[in-house]
Amino acid sequence: MFMPIFKKFIYISIFCQIAYSCKNEPKKLEFIPIHIHFYKDTLDKSIDQSYIVRNYRDTESVYKSLDSFFCKTMYNEFGNYNSISMIFYKESKFTNLREIEKYDHIIDQYSTEHDKIYKLQIYIQDLEISRYRNFDGYEKKIGSFKCE
């Protein structure tokens, strides 16, 4: 009688451990371009692109992923421009493609203050990408790095 109960306990505990480990596995980040917020000025040779980040978490590894994404996309593709800027917004109830397509001004009126998380900017003559974080609606430079 003790063995069947013990076996059930073992199966339940294994199931719980598997379920718990799957639940806590971070979801992969998705970068969704906001096409209405893509600016390319061929005279000044500057580019600005905005992205919604799906599955955003406030962790150092996420910010390293944002840096890497910048280097792989904007810097490699537009490295001959004088200025490249990339702004990231976390996905939310209001900052998502469906809402932005309906109300394109939502980025300026809501998202910039509430969901803007990160900005990367480079002036090519400097060769360093400046990092900015959004704190209570205000950008603050938090450092810089170089693409590898």
N, C-alpha and C positions, 0 to 999 in steps of 0.2 A: 504494500500500500504506500509505503514511503517513496519508492522509486518512481511510480507514475507521477506523483505530485512534484517530486524533485525534477523530473524531466520537463514537465510543463513549466516549472519555474525557470529552468535554463533556457527553454525556447522563448519564453516571454522576455527574459532579460536580453537575449541576443537580438530579438526583434526590436526592442526598445533602443539598444545601442546603435543598431543600423539606422533606425528611423531618426534618432537624434543626430547622428553624424551627417546624414543626408540633409537634414533640415538646416544645419549650421554651415553647410558648405556655401561659400559666397557665390552669388550668381555672376556670370561673366558681364563685364561692362559692355554696353552698346553705345556707340556714338552716332547720333542721328543729326545730320546736317539740317540747319534751319535755312532753307534756300532763300527766303526773303531777307535774310541777314548775311548775305554774301556781297561784299563790296570789293570791286577790283578797279583800281585807278591806274590806268596805263601811263598817264602823264607823270604822276608822282611815283609810279611803280610801287604801289602799296596794295595790300590785300588784307581784308578783315573777314573772318568766317566765324559763325557761331554754331554751337552744337548743344543738343540736349544729351545729357548723360543718363542713360537708363541703368538702374541697379547701382546707383552711386552710394558709396559709404564714405564716411569721413575718416579715412585711414591713410597712412603714409604710402602704402602700396598702390592705392588708387591714384594718388598724385604722381607717383612714378609712372604709372600707366598713361596718365594724361600727358606727361612730358614726352614719353616714348611715342605716343600717338602723334603729337605735334611734329616730332622729328621725322617720323615715317611719312607723314602726309604733307603738311604745309611746307616744311623746310626743304625736303627733297624735291617737291614739285615746283615750288616757287622761290628757290634759293637765289635766283637772279633779280629778285625784287629788293627794293631798298628797305621796306618795312612790311613785316608780316605779323598779324595779330590773330589770336584764336581765343574765343570766349566760350566758357562751358557753363551750362545751366543744369541743375539737377532736375530730373523729371518730377512733376508734381501734378496736382489736380488742375492747376491753371497753366503751368508750363509744360505743354505737350503739343504734339503736332496738330491734333484735332482742334484744340483751342486757338492755337496760333493761326491756323488756316482760316478760322472764323473771325478772329479778332487780331489782326497783325500788330496792332499797337500794344498788345498785352505784354510783349517783351519789355518795352520802355516803361509801361505804367505799373507792371507788377513784378515781372521776373527779375529785372535788374536789381531790385531791392530785396526780394525774398528768396530767389532761387539761383542767383548768380553765385558760382562757387570758385571760379578760377579763371585767370586770364594769363596767357602767355604772349609775350611780345618780343620781337627782335628787330633791331635796326642793324642791317647787315654789316655796316662798317664797324659795329661793336663786336660782332661775332658771339655775343652772349645773349641768351634768351632770358628776359626778365620774368619773374614769377610774381603774380599778384593774387591775393586772396580777398574775398569779399567779407567784410566785417560790418554787420549792421547797415548794409547798403553803401559802404564806402570801401573803395579799393585801397589795399595797403601792399606795398612791395615787400616781399618776404625773401627775396634772394634771386639768384640767377644760376644758369648752368649752360653747358655747351652740348650740342648734339654730337654723339660719338660716331 
